[in-house]
Amino acid sequence: MIYNFDQIINRRNTNSIKWKVNSHELPLTIADMDFSTAPEIIQALNDKIATGVFGYEDIPSSYFTAVEAWYLKQHQVNLPSEWQLFVTGVIPALSSIVRRLTHPGEQILVLSPVYDIFYHSIENNGRITQECPLIYDRQKRKYQINFEDLAAKLAEPQTTMMILCNPHNPIGQVWSQEILTQILELCKKYQVILVSDEIHGDLVLEKPDYTPILSLDSDLNTQTIALVSTSKTFNLAALHAATAIIPNSYLRYEVNRGFNNDEIAEPNFAAVTATIAAYEKGAPWLASLKSYLCQNKQLVQQVLDEKIPKIRLVPGNATYLLWLDCTDIPESSTEIVTRIAHHTGLILADGSVYRGNGSHFIRMSIACPRVELKDALSRLVMASKFL
Ligand SMILES: Cc1ncc(COP(=O)(O)O)c(C=O)c1O
């Protein structure tokens, strides 16, 4: 089947959070896509809606087997059904895990700059963020983990959990097997629970592929929790479904109890139906999406190289979120995004919210039809005169 990613869908005045902007403004900000989801998913939802009965529902075993089959086929990793818990989103699960498996006042480590909501899950629950800033090589535009710093911080007795973003939003990098193994070894050595947010794992646009943390040595994964979801991959964020994968039965019991006590853990029919359809039937659509996103990315690269050399793309291969290096511009990212919005109506994400060295970077989503991206890029070229 040919999928049409060029189709423009007007999301203004649709309750979309991203599109709650003025009529002249164009937002390439938060991580959802301006594409319709896979037709196979829409069909499954339509079929379910046609039954007309929306009473309380349980999670069918086909949900867990669909997750299992997807990960085996797409990522060659075995995530048995019995390790899985249905959760109503990666962040609700993360916050619940933080509350259930750590204590107020303890430190939770993150590699910054990282997805800003991690900080909320930690700090809104009275835990302390322990940042291990990634080292940035401006020449190569590449981030690396400072393992000396990581080891020292994980060794602190107050550090009881690490939250990893694998692949890493916002820098768009996948972590190699070697690096993940080093992280696991350190977490094991210092008895730190590792939570790996793998929500972007299916959105790796070019090789090398992402490594699911649970594909590594099981002896190192006794205190690991992986969080996966179709919400980014298939643009289903508003349906609220994700899966926590927890090999350790004690941790799984605790998280399950915590989630059921603290959260609305009841699945809604749309979340379950769409997730099953995505995992069972969505692979061809996803392959097409990734090739469209690759072309979008090449277009951005070309325009930056030719017309805006002071903004440089950080060359990651994962996610549809581009991380743009503005270190050649003296102003902070807050000032830069404000000026771009003021002069052209293009709205981009201010890198400072991700902490670390984010205050010299901006983040741009390319998950939109090419016409929209071209409009954004011509606005960016215009705005560059004011930077
Ligand atoms: C790394 C990461 N984790 C989690 C989320 C949100 O997940 P959910 O909507 O399932 O809570 C996002 C959304 O952008 C994300 O980038």
The ligand as a MOL file (V3000), in Angstrom:
LIG
                    3D

  0  0  0     0  0            999 V3000
M  V30 BEGIN CTAB
M  V30 COUNTS 16 16 0 0 0
M  V30 BEGIN ATOM
M  V30 1 C 11.4590 10.2940 25.9850 0
M  V30 2 C 9.9840 10.4410 26.1630 0
M  V30 3 N 9.3410 9.7460 27.1040 0
M  V30 4 C 8.0160 9.8530 27.2910 0
M  V30 5 C 7.2500 10.7090 26.5070 0
M  V30 6 C 5.7780 10.8180 26.7810 0
M  V30 7 O 5.2240 9.5630 26.9290 0
M  V30 8 P 3.6880 9.3480 27.3540 0
M  V30 9 O 2.8630 10.2690 26.5040 0
M  V30 10 O 3.4320 7.9090 27.0940 0
M  V30 11 O 3.5720 9.6750 28.8100 0
M  V30 12 C 7.8800 11.4650 25.5110 0
M  V30 13 C 7.1090 12.4170 24.6980 0
M  V30 14 O 7.6520 13.2460 24.0190 0
M  V30 15 C 9.2810 11.3180 25.3190 0
M  V30 16 O 9.9340 12.0030 24.3710 0
M  V30 END ATOM
M  V30 BEGIN BOND
M  V30 1 1 1 2
M  V30 2 1 2 3
M  V30 3 2 2 15
M  V30 4 2 3 4
M  V30 5 1 4 5
M  V30 6 1 5 6
M  V30 7 2 5 12
M  V30 8 1 6 7
M  V30 9 1 7 8
M  V30 10 2 8 9
M  V30 11 1 8 10
M  V30 12 1 8 11
M  V30 13 1 12 13
M  V30 14 1 12 15
M  V30 15 2 13 14
M  V30 16 1 15 16
M  V30 END BOND
M  V30 END CTAB
M  END
